[in-house]
Amino acid sequence: MKVRKAVIPAAGLGTRFLPATKALAKEMLPIVDKPTIQFIVEEAKKSGIEDILIVTGKSKRSIEDHFDSVPELEQNLESKNKTELLKIVQETTDIGVNLYYARQAHPKGLGDAVLMAKSFVGNEPFVVMLGDDLMQDKVPLTKQLINDYEETHASTLAVMQVPEDEVSKYGVIDPEGETAPGLYNVNTFVEKPDKEDAPSNLAIIGRYLLTPEIFDLLETQELGAGNEVQLTDAIDRMNQTQRVFAREFKGERFDVGNKFGYLHTSIQYGLSHPEVKDDLKKYIIELGKKLEGKN
């Protein structure tokens, strides 16, 4: 069965970016001039996804507004012959995929957010895409997972090697061995283990391709780390009855879920942005010289 649907959980409170996220959705924070969630939607489109459910919450209306039309703005840009800006605005509305929204009134973890997509997904495989992780590779990571599914017809998670002192921030896999280059069989999935107890440094990053059987498990999943419904725990249970694979991502991952990662991503993207790349590069070189002079 073709993978056509994706779920983007976007109901988190964004406390790491307060006070900016007090009234603004974290997913709407811009990387230069593009909201982070737009990068996720564009990856889904490039991967062949047709329908996307965005799970939102309180103070997230700006996400829906971003992908909606603004006739007054478009008319203003058209009347002033600002054709390039008009094209950019219209592309956020005519994104090329169908967008749907569900509101999570009481966030109880990633697993609970995914469970809200049960009726949307139906009996199809689907992808979960987290907005904190922006991926860059020749083949979009979501498409890599879809390619794996077309061969295995099994759930597949994206993983990446992380420093050993950071494993406690992630779900981590206990790999059994490679069935193909970069594709691992998995013994167990462990949510945020202590460094000493981590079975590997292959951490689960923000892309999951799941079969619909995950919903029955999420409905009966006991609360885990943080007193929340952990998706990793339900996946580990599923792995006991059907194969779940892990695809190692070899591209570049940008973590925009924390302040430094967000700044790093903004700089990297700015260095390739046609409007600012030259000035930004010049500024960074000059700033580097100043900082070296202070040491």
N, C-alpha and C positions, 0 to 999 in steps of 0.2 A: 504493500500500500504506500502511495506517495506521501511524503511529509509535506503538508501544506500549511500547517498552523504553528503559530508561536505564541508564547505567553511572556509578557514583560512585567514582572512584579515592580510596582512603583508606589507602594503605599507607606514606605518607611518615613520616619520623622525627620531624617537628615540632621540629627543633633550634632554631628561633627562639624557642621558648617553654620551653626548659629552664630550671630543673629540673622545671617542672610536668608536662612531657610525658615525663619519664623512665619513668613507669609508667602514664600516662594518655594515651589517644588524643587527639591535638590536636583532632579533630573532635568530641570530647565536652566541650571547654571551653564553659562556658555563656555565653550572652548574657542576662544577668540570671538567668533560671531555665530557659532552653531551650538544649540543646546545638546547636552550629552545624549539625551534620549533619541535625538535625530540620527546620531551615528549608529545606534542600535537598530533603529527601524531601517536605515539604509543597508546595513549588513544583512538583515532578514530578507529584504527585497533582492539583493545580489545573490542570495543563496536559494532563491526560488520560492520563498514563503509567499503565500497568497493572502492569508488572514492572520491578523494579530490582535490578541486581547491584552490590553494594558490594564492591570489591576491597580487602581488608584485609591486614595484615601482623602482625608481632610486636607484642605489647602492645596489640592492638586489640580484644580480646575484649569490652571495655566497650561497644563499638558494638552488637554482637549482643545483649548483655544489656539494653541500653536499650530495644530494640524487642521484647523478650521479655516474657512475663507474669511477675509476682512475686506468687504467690497469698498468701503470708504478709503482704505489705504491703497488698494489696487487702482481705484479711480484717480486718486491723487498722484500716484506714480506715473500712471498713463498720461495724465494731462500735462505732466512736466517732462514727458519723454524720457523718463528714467527707466529705460527698457531692461537693463541688466538687473536692477533692483526688483523690478516687477516680476521678472522671470524667477528670481530667487524666492520671492514671496509665494508665487503660484506653485512652485515646486514643493513647498511644504504642505500644500493642500492636495495637489495631484501627485501624491507620493508613489502611487503605483501598487499599493496594497490596500486591503480593506481593514480599517481600524475599528475596533470595538472596545468598550470600556465596562469595567465592573468595579464597584466600590467596596473596599474592605473596611467595614465600620470599626472593627476591633482587631488590629494587627496582632497576630499570635505566632509570628514566625514565617519563614519562607515556605515551609510545607503547607501552612494554612492558606497562604496566598495562592499557591499552585492549585490547591484543592478547589478554589473558587472557579477554576477554569473547567471543571468536570463536564458541565453541560455544553460548554463551548467546544471542547475537544471531541466529545463523543467517543467513538471507538476507533480513534485514529492515533498513530504516533504523532508526537509534537515536540517542539523545542522550547526550552525555558532559557531566556536570555536576561542576564542581570545587568542593570544599567551602570554598575560601578566599574565594569571591566570593558575597556575598548580594545579591540584586537586589530592587529595589522599584519597581513600576510598576503602572498600572491593569491591564494585561494581562501576566501572568508572561512573563519573557523566553523561557523554554523554549517556551511556547505561541506566542510570536511566531515563533520558528524553525520550529515545526511548521506554522504558517499559511503561511509562505514555502514550505516543502517541498511543501505541497498544491498550490501554484501552479507551482513549478518542477521538482519531483521531483529536486532536486539537493542536494548537501551545502551547508550554510550555517553559517557561523561568526558568533558575536556579536563585534562590535568596538565600541570606544568611544574618543573622543578623550581623549588624555592629554597632560600637559605635555611639551614637546619634550625636556626634560632627564631624562625618565623612560622614554623609548622603549626604552632598552637593557635594561630589566627585562622586556620583553614580546616576544611574536611580533607583527610589524607587517605590515600589508598594503600592497601597491602597487596602489591602486584604479585601475581603467580607466574607470569612469564608472557612473552610476546607471541601473539598468534600471527601477526604481520608486523612489519616495521612500524614502531610507534604505537601499536594497538595492543593493549594489555588485557589478559584475563585478570580478574580481581578476586582475592580471597575475601577481604572485608573492607568496609569503608568506615573510617573512624572520624567522628566530628571533634575538631579542635583538641587533639591530644597534647599532653605535655611533651616537651622535647625528648625526654628520656623514653617515652612510651610510643613515639611515632614509628610506625612500621616502615616508612619511607619518607622522602622529601618531595614526593609527587603529590602536589596539592590540587584539589578540585577548584577550578576557576569558573567564571560565570557563564558557562554554556552546558546545557544538558539536553540530550535527546532521549525522550522517555516514551515507553509504550503505555497505553491507557490503564494497564493493570496497577499502575502506581496509585490511582485514586482510591481503590479499595483499601490499600495499605495506609494511605494518609488518613482515611476516615477512622481507622482504629489505632493510629500511631500515638503512643504515650508521649507526654511532654519530655523534651530532652534538655540540652544545654540552653541556659538562659530562661528556663521554664517556658520554652516555646516548642512548637511543632517543627522539628528539624527534617528537612527534605532528605538530608544525607542518611538519617536513621531509617527512613522508609525505603530508600534505595538499597541499604544494606540488607533489609528484610527481603526485598524483592530478589536480591542476588542469591538468596538461599533456595529459590524455586525456579528461577530462570536466569540465563546468562546476562550479566551486565559488564560491559567493556569500558575501558578508559583509553582515550586518544590523547597522546602527548602532543601538546602544542609547541611548535618550534619557532613560531613567529614572535612578534613583539606585542607585549601586553602593557596597557596603560591603566593603572589603578586610579580612578578618579574618586574613590570613596574616602580619601583622606586629604588633608590640606596640601601636604607636600606632593603627593601623587597628582593632585589636580593642577598645581602650579607647573610641575614637570611636563604634564601632558599639554598644557596651554603653550608652553615654550616650544615644545617639539612640533606641535601643529602650526604654531606661528612661523616657524622657520621654513615651512613649506607653503604658507599662505601667500598668494601672489601680491596682495596689497601691502603686507607688512614685513615680508621675509627679509628684504634687504636692510631696512631700517633696524629691524630687530637684531639681525646678525651683527651689524655695526655697533649697536648699543651693547650687546653682550661682550664683544671684544673689548670695547672701551671700559666697560664695568670690570671685566676681568683684570685689566691692567691696573685700575684703581685699587681693587681688592688686593692684588699682589703687592702693591706699593705700601699697603697698610700692615703687611706682615713683616 
